[in-house]
Amino acid sequence: MTVAPRYRQRSQPTRLMSHTTILERIRRQFASEPSEHLDCISDALLNGTLREPVHPMSDQELARAIREFRARPVSDRTIARLSRRFVEMPQDR
């Protein structure tokens, strides 16, 4: 009896979330209140200053990143910091 060789399946490349998906998840963190911070995130996603997370983020990780972002006044610096959070590897806490 011959056994066919086993081949590993290639893993599918990780797809980034769409702007709409990540923005919807972020909107939930703002409890439907109008916010300069939310407008800034939306604009930054549209113009490419802020990109989608490169690794899947749990709701808890996303909430932590948004809380830190909202704790400071809106500026290029704070959006850059949020952007770095989206590209960093998740840390075990």
N, CA, C and O of each residue as an XYZ file, in Angstrom:
372
protein
N       0.840     -1.165      0.000
C       0.000      0.000      0.000
C       0.892      1.238      0.000
O       1.766      1.375      0.857
N       0.679      2.125     -0.943
C       1.449      3.360     -0.993
C       0.626      4.495     -0.427
O      -0.594      4.549     -0.580
N       1.312      5.376      0.214
C       0.646      6.524      0.828
C       1.062      7.773      0.063
O       2.249      8.009     -0.163
N       0.100      8.549     -0.322
C       0.395      9.786     -1.042
C       1.090     10.761     -0.098
O       0.730     10.856      1.075
N       2.074     11.476     -0.601
C       2.764     12.444      0.266
C       1.797     13.535      0.726
O       0.874     13.919      0.007
N       2.035     14.016      1.931
C       1.198     15.094      2.472
C       1.848     16.428      2.134
O       3.058     16.606      2.265
N       1.044     17.315      1.715
C       1.526     18.651      1.397
C       0.894     19.625      2.374
O      -0.284     19.527      2.718
N       1.702     20.551      2.798
C       1.181     21.591      3.682
C       0.368     22.578      2.862
O       0.721     22.936      1.738
N      -0.704     22.991      3.452
C      -1.486     24.019      2.785
C      -0.824     25.355      3.045
O      -0.353     25.633      4.148
N      -0.797     26.159      2.033
C      -0.272     27.508      2.216
C      -1.285     28.309      3.003
O      -2.490     28.224      2.770
N      -0.779     29.078      3.925
C      -1.709     29.926      4.663
C      -2.074     31.112      3.782
O      -1.255     31.625      3.020
N      -3.289     31.518      3.906
C      -3.757     32.657      3.138
C      -3.067     33.914      3.646
O      -2.860     34.049      4.852
N      -2.706     34.834      2.764
C      -2.106     36.075      3.233
C      -3.113     36.836      4.085
O      -4.309     36.852      3.795
N      -2.615     37.458      5.128
C      -3.474     38.223      6.017
C      -3.980     39.450      5.273
O      -3.198     40.224      4.720
N      -5.277     39.613      5.269
C      -5.859     40.776      4.619
C      -6.107     41.846      5.658
O      -6.556     41.565      6.769
N      -5.812     43.065      5.284
C      -6.090     44.179      6.163
C      -7.577     44.471      6.155
O      -8.281     44.164      5.193
N      -8.041     45.063      7.230
C      -9.441     45.463      7.283
C      -9.642     46.644      6.351
O      -8.714     47.413      6.100
N     -10.831     46.781      5.851
C     -11.131     47.949      5.020
C     -11.231     49.176      5.926
O     -11.408     49.060      7.139
N     -11.113     50.358      5.306
C     -11.271     51.601      6.068
C     -12.608     51.610      6.794
O     -12.698     52.018      7.953
N     -13.638     51.158      6.102
C     -14.983     51.172      6.666
C     -15.074     50.280      7.897
O     -15.679     50.660      8.899
N     -14.479     49.104      7.822
C     -14.547     48.157      8.938
C     -13.833     48.694     10.165
O     -14.389     48.684     11.264
N     -12.599     49.164      9.986
C     -11.849     49.667     11.142
C     -12.508     50.927     11.696
O     -12.552     51.114     12.912
N     -13.018     51.788     10.825
C     -13.676     53.003     11.298
C     -14.942     52.673     12.084
O     -15.240     53.323     13.087
N     -15.680     51.672     11.634
C     -16.877     51.253     12.368
C     -16.506     50.727     13.753
O     -17.185     51.031     14.734
N     -15.442     49.947     13.837
C     -14.997     49.449     15.144
C     -14.559     50.605     16.043
O     -14.820     50.593     17.246
N     -13.895     51.598     15.460
C     -13.441     52.752     16.244
C     -14.638     53.582     16.686
O     -14.672     54.064     17.818
N     -15.620     53.752     15.807
C     -16.815     54.540     16.162
C     -17.491     53.994     17.415
O     -18.009     54.758     18.230
N     -17.484     52.688     17.565
C     -18.104     52.081     18.758
C     -17.431     52.556     20.039
O     -18.057     52.567     21.099
N     -16.173     52.946     19.954
C     -15.444     53.427     21.134
C     -15.864     54.844     21.532
O     -15.568     55.294     22.638
N     -16.555     55.544     20.629
C     -16.924     56.927     20.879
C     -18.365     57.083     21.353
O     -18.813     58.208     21.574
N     -19.086     56.010     21.512
C     -20.458     56.018     22.042
C     -21.347     57.037     21.334
O     -22.113     57.750     21.983
N     -21.250     57.108     20.024
C     -22.077     57.940     19.137
C     -22.056     59.441     19.454
O     -22.958     60.167     19.038
N     -21.053     59.906     20.173
C     -20.950     61.340     20.413
C     -20.046     61.963     19.347
O     -19.025     61.376     18.989
N     -20.403     63.130     18.842
C     -19.543     63.779     17.864
C     -18.191     64.101     18.508
O     -18.127     64.475     19.680
N     -17.136     63.957     17.748
C     -15.818     64.128     18.338
C     -14.809     64.577     17.295
O     -14.773     64.059     16.178
N     -14.003     65.536     17.674
C     -12.911     65.983     16.812
C     -11.923     64.836     16.596
O     -11.333     64.707     15.523
N     -11.750     64.004     17.627
C     -10.842     62.868     17.519
C     -11.315     61.873     16.460
O     -10.516     61.385     15.660
N     -12.609     61.576     16.456
C     -13.159     60.647     15.469
C     -13.035     61.229     14.061
O     -12.686     60.516     13.120
N     -13.321     62.526     13.917
C     -13.164     63.176     12.615
C     -11.715     63.094     12.140
O     -11.456     62.858     10.960
N     -10.786     63.285     13.048
C      -9.365     63.221     12.714
C      -8.979     61.822     12.235
O      -8.246     61.676     11.256
N      -9.472     60.799     12.925
C      -9.180     59.412     12.532
C      -9.754     59.129     11.150
O      -9.085     58.538     10.303
N     -10.981     59.547     10.929
C     -11.632     59.326      9.636
C     -10.852     60.004      8.511
O     -10.595     59.394      7.473
N     -10.481     61.257      8.717
C      -9.708     61.988      7.706
C      -8.350     61.330      7.466
O      -7.906     61.212      6.324
N      -7.698     60.905      8.535
C      -6.371     60.291      8.415
C      -6.445     58.958      7.666
O      -5.540     58.631      6.898
N      -7.506     58.193      7.878
C      -7.678     56.946      7.128
C      -7.901     57.228      5.649
O      -7.361     56.535      4.786
N      -8.695     58.242      5.368
C      -8.995     58.564      3.973
C      -7.780     59.098      3.215
O      -7.588     58.774      2.044
N      -6.958     59.917      3.883
C      -5.818     60.495      3.169
C      -4.536     59.662      3.297
O      -3.493     60.040      2.764
N      -4.618     58.533      4.003
C      -3.471     57.631      4.084
C      -2.487     57.925      5.202
O      -1.486     57.221      5.335
N      -2.744     58.943      6.007
C      -1.869     59.244      7.143
C      -1.949     58.139      8.189
O      -0.961     57.823      8.853
N      -3.131     57.561      8.327
C      -3.359     56.455      9.259
C      -3.765     55.247      8.436
O      -4.654     55.326      7.589
N      -3.115     54.148      8.689
C      -3.428     52.915      7.962
C      -4.076     51.916      8.914
O      -3.971     52.028     10.136
N      -4.742     50.944      8.320
C      -5.389     49.906      9.105
C      -4.325     49.135      9.885
O      -3.170     49.065      9.463
N      -4.716     48.557     11.021
C      -3.763     47.725     11.773
C      -3.217     46.600     10.890
O      -3.958     45.970     10.136
N      -1.898     46.359     11.001
C      -1.293     45.306     10.182
C      -1.517     43.927     10.777
O      -1.378     42.921     10.082
N      -1.862     43.872     12.051
C      -2.174     42.619     12.736
C      -3.569     42.760     13.323
O      -3.964     43.854     13.726
N      -4.309     41.681     13.373
C      -5.636     41.776     13.986
C      -5.534     42.315     15.414
O      -4.667     41.901     16.184
N      -6.409     43.220     15.748
C      -6.455     43.798     17.095
C      -7.742     43.352     17.762
O      -8.816     43.380     17.162
N      -7.616     42.946     19.001
C      -8.826     42.614     19.754
C      -9.560     43.917     20.068
O      -8.991     45.003     19.951
N     -10.808     43.801     20.462
C     -11.561     44.991     20.856
C     -10.877     45.685     22.026
O     -10.875     46.913     22.119
N     -10.302     44.894     22.909
C      -9.610     45.445     24.075
C      -8.370     46.244     23.657
O      -8.135     47.340     24.166
N      -7.583     45.697     22.736
C      -6.389     46.408     22.250
C      -6.779     47.693     21.526
O      -6.152     48.737     21.712
N      -7.822     47.605     20.698
C      -8.276     48.786     19.978
C      -8.800     49.836     20.952
O      -8.511     51.022     20.795
N      -9.558     49.417     21.946
C     -10.092     50.354     22.942
C      -8.956     51.051     23.691
O      -9.031     52.253     23.949
N      -7.918     50.315     24.037
C      -6.772     50.897     24.732
C      -6.088     51.945     23.858
O      -5.749     53.028     24.334
N      -5.886     51.624     22.580
C      -5.243     52.563     21.657
C      -6.089     53.827     21.486
O      -5.553     54.935     21.464
N      -7.400     53.663     21.364
C      -8.290     54.814     21.186
C      -8.357     55.644     22.470
O      -8.376     56.873     22.408
N      -8.394     54.988     23.627
C      -8.395     55.716     24.901
C      -7.151     56.587     25.026
O      -7.241     57.750     25.421
N      -5.997     56.032     24.691
C      -4.754     56.805     24.750
C      -4.788     57.970     23.761
O      -4.319     59.064     24.073
N      -5.343     57.736     22.570
C      -5.448     58.783     21.558
C      -6.368     59.909     22.040
O      -6.054     61.087     21.867
N      -7.486     59.550     22.635
C      -8.462     60.550     23.086
C      -7.999     61.326     24.313
O      -8.540     62.391     24.612
N      -7.018     60.812     25.017
C      -6.534     61.478     26.230
C      -5.714     62.734     25.915
O      -5.434     63.536     26.806
N      -5.340     62.896     24.674
C      -4.511     64.040     24.266
C      -5.253     64.871     23.215
O      -6.137     64.368     22.522
N      -4.878     66.150     23.109
C      -5.494     66.977     22.062
C      -5.152     66.435     20.667
O      -4.088     65.850     20.462
N      -6.061     66.637     19.723
C      -5.833     66.196     18.347
C      -4.657     66.971     17.755
O      -4.594     68.199     17.820
N      -3.729     66.211     17.177
C      -2.577     66.831     16.510
C      -1.944     65.805     15.581
O      -2.283     64.622     15.619
N      -1.028     66.270     14.752
C      -0.291     65.347     13.889
C       0.475     64.338     14.732
O       0.617     63.175     14.353
N       0.961     64.789     15.864
C       1.740     63.916     16.746
C       0.884     62.783     17.325
O       1.328     61.637     17.391
N      -0.333     63.107     17.741
C      -1.182     62.067     18.331
C      -1.664     61.077     17.268
O      -1.802     59.886     17.549
N      -1.920     61.562     16.053
C      -2.334     60.627     14.996
C      -1.145     59.748     14.605
O      -1.330     58.575     14.282
N       0.065     60.295     14.632
C       1.262     59.492     14.335
C       1.454     58.413     15.405
O       1.846     57.287     15.099
N       1.180     58.764     16.636
C       1.310     57.783     17.726
C       0.285     56.650     17.568
O       0.609     55.480     17.770
N      -0.948     57.010     17.207
C      -1.977     56.000     16.971
C      -1.573     55.113     15.797
O      -1.759     53.897     15.837
N      -1.031     55.715     14.775
C      -0.576     54.958     13.611
C       0.500     53.946     14.005
O       0.482     52.809     13.533
N       1.425     54.347     14.856
C       2.461     53.415     15.334
C       1.838     52.262     16.109
O       2.290     51.123     15.998
N       0.809     52.548     16.889
C       0.135     51.481     17.640
C      -0.484     50.463     16.699
O      -0.536     49.273     17.010
N      -0.953     50.928     15.550
C      -1.584     50.039     14.581
C      -0.577     49.144     13.870
O      -0.959     48.097     13.348
N       0.683     49.521     13.836
C       1.666     48.711     13.127
C       2.563     47.899     14.065
O       3.295     47.017     13.615
N       2.508     48.192     15.356
C       3.312     47.431     16.320
C       2.751     46.036     16.501
O       1.558     45.797     16.314
N       3.624     45.128     16.865
C       3.189     43.775     17.219
C       2.450     43.862     18.548
O       2.859     44.618     19.429
N       1.373     43.108     18.707
C       0.660     43.114     19.983
C       1.568     42.643     21.108
O       2.370     41.726     20.934
N       1.432     43.279     22.253
C       2.235     42.911     23.410
C       1.387     42.111     24.375
O       0.206     42.398     24.568
N       1.998     41.103     24.981
C       1.287     40.346     26.011
C       1.231     41.209     27.257
O       2.239     41.762     27.696
N       0.039     41.314     27.816
C      -0.113     42.128     29.035
C      -0.760     41.309     30.090
O      -0.984     41.796     31.198
